[in-house]
Amino acid sequence: MNKGTKTNLVGTVHSLSVWIVEYGTNEVVTQRKYLMYVQTKEGEHYIKPFDMKPAFDRDAYKQEDAERLNALLGKTDWVKVEPPPF
């Protein structure tokens, strides 16, 4: 994310993922960060940190959720990143 470019989300959402990063020791999680990861149909990749709220808490995201989630997160303050190596 630090190597990405801060920008607006541009394009049509193809896939959404929530990445959860936990900090701490093996026994105790002391901090948790949530990141929404988007891949667009145009082949661009974006990440945006967000606060987990019930509206985002789902076991799986469906394509029809993309518009609602984008409305909740907004199209500003995203970070355009390179595709992951996996």
N, CA and C of each residue as an Amber inpcrd file, in Angstrom:
protein
   258
   0.8240000  -1.1850000   0.0000000   0.0000000   0.0000000   0.0000000
   0.8730000   1.2560000   0.0000000   2.0100000   1.1950000   0.6790000
   2.8900000   2.3540000   0.7490000   3.4740000   2.7210000  -0.6050000
   3.5450000   1.7670000  -1.5260000   4.0910000   2.0310000  -2.8580000
   3.0000000   2.4360000  -3.8470000   1.7540000   2.4110000  -3.4150000
   0.6470000   2.7410000  -4.3030000   0.4580000   4.2330000  -4.4630000
  -0.5160000   4.5960000  -5.2750000  -0.8350000   5.9870000  -5.5650000
  -2.2290000   6.2950000  -5.0470000  -2.3440000   7.3190000  -4.1920000
  -3.6550000   7.7050000  -3.6740000  -4.4690000   8.3170000  -4.8070000
  -5.6790000   7.8170000  -4.9960000  -6.5120000   8.2390000  -6.1260000
  -7.9680000   7.8980000  -5.8380000  -8.8190000   8.2130000  -6.7700000
 -10.2200000   7.7930000  -6.7080000 -10.3530000   6.4160000  -7.3420000
 -11.3420000   5.6650000  -6.9150000 -11.6580000   4.3710000  -7.5240000
 -12.3020000   4.6340000  -8.8810000 -11.6820000   4.1090000  -9.9330000
 -12.1630000   4.3360000 -11.2950000 -12.4110000   2.9770000 -11.9440000
 -13.5170000   2.8380000 -12.6440000 -13.8110000   1.6070000 -13.3490000
 -14.9800000   0.8610000 -12.7320000 -15.2090000  -0.3340000 -13.2450000
 -16.3000000  -1.1990000 -12.8030000 -15.7310000  -2.3090000 -11.9330000
 -16.2970000  -2.4770000 -10.7510000 -15.7980000  -3.4860000  -9.8160000
 -16.0240000  -4.8820000 -10.3810000 -14.9490000  -5.6630000 -10.3910000
 -15.0160000  -7.0550000 -10.8150000 -15.0450000  -7.9810000  -9.6000000
 -14.1910000  -7.6950000  -8.6070000 -14.1840000  -8.5190000  -7.3950000
 -13.8310000  -7.6690000  -6.1820000 -14.3760000  -8.0870000  -5.0410000
 -14.1460000  -7.4310000  -3.7630000 -13.6140000  -8.4480000  -2.7720000
 -12.6840000  -8.0210000  -1.9440000 -12.1860000  -8.8760000  -0.8620000
 -11.9370000  -8.0090000   0.3540000 -12.1400000  -8.5800000   1.5360000
 -11.7610000  -7.9100000   2.7710000 -10.5050000  -8.5990000   3.2750000
  -9.4620000  -7.8010000   3.4730000  -8.2270000  -8.3170000   4.0520000
  -8.1910000  -7.8650000   5.5000000  -7.9300000  -8.7990000   6.4030000
  -7.8270000  -8.5050000   7.8280000  -6.3860000  -8.7380000   8.2420000
  -5.7490000  -7.6880000   8.7410000  -4.3630000  -7.7770000   9.1940000
  -4.3750000  -7.6630000  10.7080000  -3.8410000  -8.6940000  11.3760000
  -3.8130000  -8.7010000  12.8350000  -2.3750000  -8.5620000  13.3230000
  -2.2070000  -7.7170000  14.3420000  -0.9070000  -7.4980000  14.9620000
  -0.9530000  -8.0020000  16.3880000   0.1640000  -8.5210000  16.8730000
   0.2470000  -8.9860000  18.2470000   1.2000000 -10.1490000  18.3550000
   0.9320000 -11.0130000  19.3270000   1.7370000 -12.2040000  19.5320000
   0.9090000 -13.4260000  19.1610000   1.4860000 -14.6050000  19.3250000
   0.7370000 -15.8350000  19.0410000  -0.4810000 -15.9750000  19.9440000
  -0.3990000 -15.4110000  21.1360000  -1.4860000 -15.5810000  22.1070000
  -2.5270000 -14.4590000  22.0710000  -2.1070000 -13.2280000  21.7260000
  -3.0000000 -12.0850000  21.8590000  -2.9160000 -11.1870000  20.6220000
  -4.0730000 -10.8730000  20.0720000  -4.1470000  -9.8960000  18.9930000
  -4.3210000  -8.5270000  19.6520000  -3.3820000  -7.6140000  19.3760000
  -3.4380000  -6.2960000  20.0090000  -4.0300000  -5.2280000  19.0960000
  -4.0300000  -5.4860000  17.7980000  -4.5730000  -4.5200000  16.8580000
  -5.0420000  -5.2500000  15.6040000  -6.1250000  -4.7620000  15.0280000
  -6.6730000  -5.3610000  13.8090000  -6.9800000  -4.2450000  12.8150000
  -6.5350000  -4.4100000  11.5690000  -6.7980000  -3.4400000  10.5010000
  -7.6060000  -4.1310000   9.4060000  -8.5590000  -3.4080000   8.8370000
  -9.3950000  -3.9320000   7.7590000  -9.1040000  -3.1500000   6.4770000
  -8.9230000  -3.8830000   5.3940000  -8.6640000  -3.2870000   4.0930000
  -9.6370000  -3.8770000   3.0860000 -10.2800000  -3.0150000   2.2980000
 -11.1130000  -3.4940000   1.2020000 -10.2330000  -3.5160000  -0.0400000
 -10.2060000  -4.6500000  -0.7060000  -9.3980000  -4.8230000  -1.9190000
 -10.3440000  -4.9810000  -3.0890000 -10.1210000  -4.2010000  -4.1360000
 -10.9830000  -4.2170000  -5.3160000 -10.1380000  -4.4660000  -6.5610000
 -10.6280000  -5.3660000  -7.4000000 -10.0740000  -5.5220000  -8.7420000
 -11.1820000  -5.0830000  -9.6930000 -10.8240000  -4.2080000 -10.6420000
 -11.8210000  -3.7230000 -11.5890000 -11.8140000  -4.5720000 -12.8530000
 -12.8880000  -4.4650000 -13.6160000 -12.9640000  -5.1670000 -14.9030000
 -11.9150000  -4.6460000 -15.8780000 -11.4260000  -3.4510000 -15.6200000
 -10.3960000  -2.8560000 -16.4640000  -8.9930000  -3.3310000 -16.0730000
  -8.9050000  -4.1700000 -15.0390000  -7.6190000  -4.7440000 -14.6340000
  -6.8380000  -3.9380000 -13.6190000  -7.4560000  -2.9330000 -13.0070000
  -6.7840000  -2.1260000 -11.9840000  -7.0730000  -2.7060000 -10.6020000
  -6.1760000  -2.4170000  -9.6450000  -6.2870000  -2.9440000  -8.2850000
  -6.2180000  -1.7780000  -7.2990000  -7.1200000  -1.7940000  -6.3210000
  -7.2150000  -0.7150000  -5.3430000  -7.3780000  -1.3010000  -3.9420000
  -6.8760000  -0.5500000  -2.9480000  -7.0420000  -0.9130000  -1.5350000
  -7.4840000   0.3310000  -0.7820000  -8.3590000   0.1110000   0.2150000
  -8.7810000   1.2100000   1.0700000  -8.9830000   0.6990000   2.4860000
  -8.2920000   1.3000000   3.4670000  -8.5580000   0.9360000   4.8700000
  -9.9690000   1.3980000   5.2490000 -10.6100000   0.6390000   6.1300000
 -11.9400000   1.0390000   6.5820000 -12.1950000   0.4690000   7.9680000
 -13.1830000   1.0180000   8.6530000 -13.6060000   0.5180000   9.9560000
 -14.6990000  -0.5120000   9.7250000 -14.5150000  -1.6870000  10.3020000
 -15.5090000  -2.7510000  10.1440000 -16.7990000  -2.3530000  10.8530000
 -17.8850000  -2.4230000  10.1060000 -19.2210000  -2.1410000  10.6270000
 -20.1210000  -3.2870000  10.2120000 -21.2730000  -3.4460000  10.8430000
 -22.1730000  -4.5460000  10.4520000 -22.5130000  -4.5680000   8.9650000
 -22.5610000  -3.4240000   8.3230000 -22.8900000  -3.3800000   6.8870000
 -21.8430000  -4.1020000   6.0410000 -20.6010000  -4.2030000   6.5400000
 -19.5230000  -4.8520000   5.7940000 -19.3280000  -6.3120000   6.1980000
 -19.8910000  -6.6960000   7.3310000 -19.6130000  -8.0080000   7.9150000
 -20.4410000  -9.0940000   7.2320000 -19.7950000  -9.7970000   6.2900000
 -20.4690000 -10.8570000   5.5370000 -19.5130000 -12.0180000   5.3860000
 -20.0470000 -13.2200000   5.2490000 -19.2080000 -14.3900000   5.0030000
 -18.6630000 -14.3750000   3.5770000 -19.4580000 -13.8480000   2.6490000
 -19.0390000 -13.7800000   1.2430000 -19.7070000 -12.5660000   0.6080000
 -19.0120000 -11.9800000  -0.3500000 -19.5590000 -10.8540000  -1.0830000
 -20.0050000 -11.3210000  -2.4540000 -21.1720000 -10.8430000  -2.8730000
 -21.6910000 -11.1640000  -4.1930000 -21.5440000  -9.9430000  -5.0820000
 -21.6040000 -10.1470000  -6.3690000 -21.4410000  -9.0400000  -7.3140000
 -22.4380000  -7.9200000  -7.0400000 -23.6470000  -8.2690000  -6.6760000
 -24.6510000  -7.2350000  -6.4260000 -24.3540000  -6.4150000  -5.1710000
 -23.4500000  -6.8990000  -4.3090000 -23.0430000  -6.1400000  -3.1270000
 -22.0850000  -5.0060000  -3.4810000 -21.4420000  -5.0770000  -4.6380000
 -20.3930000  -4.1270000  -5.0030000 -20.8960000  -2.6880000  -4.9890000
 -22.0450000  -2.4390000  -5.5740000 -22.5670000  -1.0770000  -5.6510000
 -22.8690000  -0.5220000  -4.2690000 -23.4930000  -1.3340000  -3.4220000
 -23.8220000  -0.8930000  -2.0620000 -22.5580000  -0.6340000  -1.2430000
 -21.5790000  -1.5480000  -1.3480000 -20.3360000  -1.3780000  -0.6020000
 -19.5540000  -0.1740000  -1.1040000 -19.5540000   0.0420000  -2.4140000
 -18.8860000   1.2280000  -2.9580000 -19.5370000   2.5020000  -2.4380000
 -20.8580000   2.4910000  -2.3150000 -21.5590000   3.6600000  -1.7860000
 -21.1610000   3.9050000  -0.3270000 -21.0050000   2.8410000   0.4450000
 -20.5990000   2.9770000   1.8460000 -19.1550000   3.4550000   1.9760000
 -18.2730000   2.9320000   1.1400000 -16.8530000   3.2880000   1.2160000
 -16.5180000   4.5750000   0.4750000 -17.3170000   4.8940000  -0.5360000
 -17.0270000   6.0630000  -1.3570000 -15.9970000   5.7400000  -2.4270000
 -15.9000000   6.6010000  -3.4130000 -14.9490000   6.3850000  -4.5120000
 -13.6900000   7.2190000  -4.3450000 -13.5730000   7.9610000  -3.2450000
 -12.3860000   8.7780000  -3.0020000 -11.4830000   8.1120000  -1.9690000
 -10.2320000   8.5500000  -1.9440000  -9.2430000   8.1070000  -0.9510000
  -8.8800000   6.6270000  -1.0460000  -8.8740000   6.0770000  -2.2370000
  -8.3860000   4.7230000  -2.4660000  -6.9010000   4.7900000  -2.8030000
  -6.2290000   3.6590000  -2.7300000  -4.8300000   3.5680000  -3.1300000
  -4.7550000   2.5670000  -4.2800000  -4.2830000   3.0540000  -5.4260000
  -4.1030000   2.1720000  -6.5910000  -2.7940000   1.4240000  -6.4020000
  -2.8610000   0.0850000  -6.4810000  -1.6910000  -0.7530000  -6.1970000
  -1.4310000  -1.7220000  -7.3480000  -0.2670000  -2.3130000  -7.3130000
   0.0840000  -3.3600000  -8.2560000  -0.6870000  -4.6240000  -7.8840000
  -0.9600000  -5.5190000  -8.8430000  -1.6300000  -6.7830000  -8.5140000
  -0.7740000  -7.5910000  -7.5340000  -1.3990000  -8.3500000  -6.6540000
  -0.6300000  -9.1880000  -5.7360000   0.1170000 -10.2870000  -6.4930000
   1.1930000 -10.8160000  -5.9060000   1.9890000 -11.8250000  -6.5990000
   1.3720000 -13.2180000  -6.6080000   0.1900000 -13.3720000  -6.0390000
  -0.4430000 -14.7010000  -6.0100000  -1.6800000 -14.7610000  -6.8550000
